[in-house]
Amino acid sequence: MQRHKSVEKRARTSKKANLKNRANRSRMKTAVKGVVEAKSKENAEEALKKAVSALDKSVKIGLIHKNNAANQKSRLTKLVNKIEK
């Protein structure tokens, strides 16, 4: 690594961003997994609401692209609609 102030600062900020991104990505994946693993229709709908919120927040902070979030929300909604009461 070069010994410039700007390079050292970039390394520090990259570490911070990496930690934030990992935490947010984990939160998003956990919310999506909750929908997939839901057994009843009511639990799945509640989990879907949380997952949609998590996906929208991920788009807002720039973690994923808006079309990626839209595709995931669509896929999860189809999954919840298949579940019978």
N, CA, C and O of each residue as an XYZ file, in Angstrom:
340
protein
N       0.839     -1.175      0.000
C       0.000      0.000      0.000
C       0.888      1.245      0.000
O       1.901      1.302      0.698
N       0.501      2.210     -0.774
C       1.276      3.444     -0.839
C       1.103      4.244      0.438
O       0.103      4.102      1.142
N       2.077      5.079      0.730
C       2.062      5.846      1.972
C       1.646      7.298      1.705
O       2.402      8.230      1.978
N       0.439      7.472      1.170
C      -0.112      8.808      0.962
C      -1.274      8.985      1.919
O      -1.962      8.025      2.267
N      -1.481     10.202      2.334
C      -2.583     10.471      3.253
C      -3.924     10.052      2.653
O      -4.767      9.466      3.332
N      -4.102     10.361      1.381
C      -5.382     10.060      0.742
C      -5.615      8.545      0.638
O      -6.747      8.081      0.774
N      -4.560      7.789      0.400
C      -4.688      6.331      0.297
C      -5.014      5.739      1.657
O      -5.837      4.830      1.765
N      -4.365      6.256      2.696
C      -4.628      5.756      4.046
C      -6.068      6.071      4.469
O      -6.740      5.241      5.082
N      -6.523      7.263      4.137
C      -7.895      7.633      4.479
C      -8.886      6.760      3.713
O      -9.897      6.325      4.265
N      -8.592      6.509      2.447
C      -9.479      5.676      1.632
C      -9.586      4.273      2.209
O     -10.661      3.674      2.193
N      -8.479      3.746      2.719
C      -8.492      2.417      3.334
C      -9.367      2.418      4.587
O     -10.117      1.472      4.829
N      -9.267      3.476      5.373
C     -10.088      3.564      6.591
C     -11.566      3.652      6.246
O     -12.382      2.943      6.834
N     -11.917      4.508      5.306
C     -13.327      4.675      4.964
C     -13.888      3.427      4.288
O     -15.067      3.111      4.447
N     -13.050      2.722      3.538
C     -13.505      1.490      2.890
C     -13.860      0.433      3.927
O     -14.834     -0.301      3.759
N     -13.081      0.353      4.991
C     -13.381     -0.621      6.054
C     -14.720     -0.309      6.706
O     -15.525     -1.207      6.951
N     -14.951      0.974      6.986
C     -16.219      1.372      7.608
C     -17.388      1.048      6.688
O     -18.398      0.503      7.133
N     -17.256      1.378      5.410
C     -18.329      1.134      4.441
C     -18.587     -0.361      4.299
O     -19.732     -0.795      4.172
N     -17.509     -1.144      4.322
C     -17.643     -2.594      4.199
C     -18.443     -3.168      5.366
O     -19.294     -4.036      5.168
N     -18.178     -2.693      6.568
C     -18.910     -3.175      7.742
C     -20.392     -2.801      7.650
O     -21.264     -3.618      7.944
N     -20.665     -1.562      7.242
C     -22.055     -1.127      7.115
C     -22.778     -1.928      6.036
O     -23.915     -2.358      6.231
N     -22.118     -2.126      4.905
C     -22.741     -2.861      3.803
C     -23.025     -4.307      4.188
O     -24.077     -4.849      3.850
N     -22.080     -4.933      4.901
C     -22.290     -6.316      5.324
C     -23.474     -6.430      6.268
O     -24.291     -7.342      6.143
N     -23.564     -5.501      7.214
C     -24.667     -5.523      8.175
C     -26.004     -5.319      7.474
O     -26.970     -6.028      7.755
N     -26.060     -4.358      6.568
C     -27.311     -4.084      5.856
C     -27.695     -5.230      4.926
O     -28.872     -5.573      4.813
N     -26.712     -5.819      4.264
C     -26.993     -6.949      3.375
C     -27.505     -8.144      4.181
O     -28.414     -8.851      3.744
N     -26.928     -8.362      5.340
C     -27.360     -9.451      6.212
C     -28.792     -9.220      6.681
O     -29.600    -10.149      6.695
N     -29.107     -7.989      7.064
C     -30.461     -7.644      7.513
C     -31.467     -7.889      6.396
O     -32.559     -8.404      6.635
N     -31.092     -7.518      5.174
C     -31.976     -7.697      4.027
C     -32.195     -9.184      3.742
O     -33.327     -9.620      3.530
N     -31.116     -9.952      3.738
C     -31.224    -11.382      3.447
C     -32.045    -12.110      4.503
O     -32.808    -13.020      4.177
N     -31.893    -11.718      5.768
C     -32.655    -12.340      6.843
C     -34.145    -12.072      6.670
O     -34.968    -12.960      6.891
N     -34.491    -10.853      6.277
C     -35.898    -10.506      6.059
C     -36.485    -11.327      4.911
O     -37.618    -11.801      5.000
N     -35.724    -11.492      3.844
C     -36.189    -12.265      2.692
C     -36.342    -13.740      3.079
O     -37.300    -14.399      2.675
N     -35.400    -14.241      3.856
C     -35.450    -15.632      4.289
C     -36.675    -15.897      5.165
O     -37.235    -16.993      5.146
N     -37.087    -14.879      5.936
C     -38.272    -15.019      6.776
C     -39.519    -15.276      5.952
O     -40.400    -16.026      6.374
N     -39.602    -14.666      4.789
C     -40.761    -14.877      3.911
C     -40.719    -16.288      3.324
O     -41.736    -16.979      3.278
N     -39.562    -16.697      2.888
C     -39.421    -18.003      2.242
C     -39.730    -19.137      3.216
O     -40.313    -20.151      2.831
N     -39.338    -18.962      4.476
C     -39.503    -20.038      5.457
C     -40.828    -19.968      6.212
O     -41.091    -20.826      7.054
N     -41.665    -18.973      5.937
C     -42.939    -18.834      6.644
C     -43.859    -19.992      6.291
O     -43.953    -20.405      5.135
N     -44.533    -20.505      7.308
C     -45.422    -21.661      7.110
C     -46.863    -21.247      6.821
O     -47.498    -21.783      5.912
N     -47.378    -20.290      7.598
C     -48.777    -19.909      7.418
C     -48.887    -18.633      6.588
O     -47.926    -17.880      6.432
N     -50.074    -18.419      6.070
C     -50.336    -17.254      5.224
C     -50.144    -15.948      6.006
O     -49.567    -14.991      5.491
N     -50.632    -15.918      7.257
C     -50.532    -14.702      8.065
C     -49.073    -14.366      8.367
O     -48.664    -13.211      8.253
N     -48.293    -15.368      8.749
C     -46.872    -15.146      9.037
C     -46.129    -14.691      7.785
O     -45.260    -13.822      7.849
N     -46.477    -15.283      6.654
C     -45.816    -14.935      5.399
C     -46.121    -13.489      5.000
O     -45.241    -12.774      4.523
N     -47.364    -13.066      5.197
C     -47.732    -11.694      4.842
C     -47.022    -10.684      5.735
O     -46.586     -9.633      5.264
N     -46.906    -11.000      7.015
C     -46.192    -10.118      7.943
C     -44.713    -10.050      7.579
O     -44.112     -8.976      7.580
N     -44.133    -11.207      7.268
C     -42.722    -11.257      6.889
C     -42.496    -10.537      5.559
O     -41.458     -9.904      5.367
N     -43.457    -10.628      4.646
C     -43.353     -9.944      3.357
C     -43.298     -8.426      3.553
O     -42.530     -7.732      2.887
N     -44.116     -7.928      4.467
C     -44.128     -6.495      4.741
C     -42.754     -6.027      5.231
O     -42.264     -4.975      4.821
N     -42.141     -6.822      6.113
C     -40.814     -6.478      6.632
C     -39.753     -6.591      5.546
O     -38.836     -5.772      5.481
N     -39.875     -7.604      4.693
C     -38.895     -7.806      3.625
C     -38.954     -6.678      2.601
O     -37.918     -6.201      2.138
N     -40.158     -6.255      2.252
C     -40.317     -5.158      1.290
C     -39.688     -3.888      1.854
O     -39.023     -3.141      1.136
N     -39.905     -3.654      3.137
C     -39.311     -2.484      3.785
C     -37.788     -2.564      3.760
O     -37.113     -1.578      3.464
N     -37.253     -3.738      4.070
C     -35.793     -3.924      4.073
C     -35.214     -3.737      2.668
O     -34.154     -3.131      2.511
N     -35.899     -4.248      1.658
C     -35.436     -4.102      0.285
C     -35.458     -2.638     -0.147
O     -34.531     -2.163     -0.803
N     -36.529     -1.923      0.227
C     -36.614     -0.506     -0.128
C     -35.510      0.306      0.551
O     -34.941      1.216     -0.052
N     -35.216     -0.024      1.786
C     -34.134      0.668      2.487
C     -32.790      0.370      1.831
O     -31.929      1.247      1.751
N     -32.608     -0.857      1.362
C     -31.365     -1.230      0.693
C     -31.183     -0.450     -0.601
O     -30.066     -0.074     -0.959
N     -32.283     -0.210     -1.295
C     -32.222      0.591     -2.521
C     -31.882      2.032     -2.164
O     -31.067      2.670     -2.831
N     -32.503      2.533     -1.122
C     -32.315      3.925     -0.725
C     -30.864      4.227     -0.371
O     -30.356      5.303     -0.690
N     -30.192      3.278      0.289
C     -28.801      3.517      0.681
C     -27.810      3.103     -0.399
O     -26.603      3.284     -0.241
N     -28.321      2.545     -1.499
C     -27.448      2.212     -2.625
C     -26.814      0.839     -2.543
O     -25.817      0.576     -3.214
N     -27.377     -0.037     -1.731
C     -26.813     -1.374     -1.577
C     -27.147     -2.256     -2.781
O     -26.304     -3.023     -3.244
N     -28.371     -2.144     -3.282
C     -28.786     -2.909     -4.461
C     -29.494     -1.960     -5.434
O     -29.901     -0.859     -5.064
N     -29.630     -2.402     -6.659
C     -30.308     -1.617     -7.690
C     -31.819     -1.723     -7.507
O     -32.319     -2.728     -7.001
N     -32.541     -0.689     -7.917
C     -33.988     -0.686     -7.717
C     -34.693     -1.801     -8.487
O     -35.703     -2.328     -8.022
N     -34.171     -2.164     -9.659
C     -34.792     -3.253    -10.417
C     -34.568     -4.598     -9.731
O     -35.431     -5.475     -9.772
N     -33.413     -4.750     -9.106
C     -33.129     -5.965     -8.341
C     -34.144     -6.100     -7.207
O     -34.693     -7.179     -6.988
N     -34.391     -5.010     -6.491
C     -35.362     -5.030     -5.396
C     -36.764     -5.322     -5.927
O     -37.513     -6.087     -5.319
N     -37.114     -4.724     -7.040
C     -38.442     -4.939     -7.623
C     -38.629     -6.409     -7.998
O     -39.694     -6.979     -7.762
N     -37.601     -7.019     -8.577
C     -37.683     -8.439     -8.947
C     -37.843     -9.316     -7.711
O     -38.632    -10.260     -7.716
N     -37.094     -9.007     -6.652
C     -37.195     -9.808     -5.434
C     -38.561     -9.651     -4.780
O     -39.140    -10.626     -4.301
N     -39.081     -8.413     -4.759
C     -40.407     -8.186     -4.165
C     -41.475     -8.942     -4.955
O     -42.392     -9.519     -4.371
N     -41.356     -8.936     -6.264
C     -42.316     -9.642     -7.111
C     -42.265    -11.145     -6.843
O     -43.301    -11.796     -6.705
N     -41.059    -11.682     -6.772
C     -40.883    -13.112     -6.539
C     -41.445    -13.518     -5.172
O     -42.102    -14.551     -5.046
N     -41.183    -12.701     -4.157
C     -41.671    -13.005     -2.813
C     -43.193    -12.897     -2.735
O     -43.839    -13.696     -2.057
N     -43.763    -11.914     -3.424
C     -45.218    -11.751     -3.424
C     -45.886    -12.951     -4.075
O     -46.907    -13.434     -3.586
N     -45.319    -13.435     -5.177
C     -45.856    -14.637     -5.824
C     -45.806    -15.824     -4.872
O     -46.742    -16.621     -4.809
N     -44.712    -15.933     -4.137
C     -44.541    -17.028     -3.193
C     -45.603    -16.975     -2.088
O     -46.179    -17.999     -1.721
N     -45.852    -15.781     -1.570
C     -46.847    -15.624     -0.503
C     -48.250    -15.909     -1.041
O     -49.072    -16.505     -0.345
N     -48.527    -15.485     -2.274
C     -49.848    -15.713     -2.845
C     -50.125    -17.185     -3.119
O     -51.283    -17.598     -3.179
N     -49.059    -17.987     -3.287
C     -49.241    -19.429     -3.509
C     -49.642    -20.162     -2.233
O     -50.302    -21.199     -2.286
N     -49.237    -19.615     -1.085
C     -49.510    -20.287      0.184
C     -51.008    -20.292      0.450
O     -51.681    -19.267      0.350
N     -51.511    -21.473      0.793
C     -52.928    -21.584      1.123
C     -53.135    -21.366      2.599
O     -52.232    -21.595      3.405
N     -54.320    -20.924      2.952
C     -54.601    -20.629      4.361
C     -54.664    -21.875      5.200
O     -54.892    -21.796      6.407
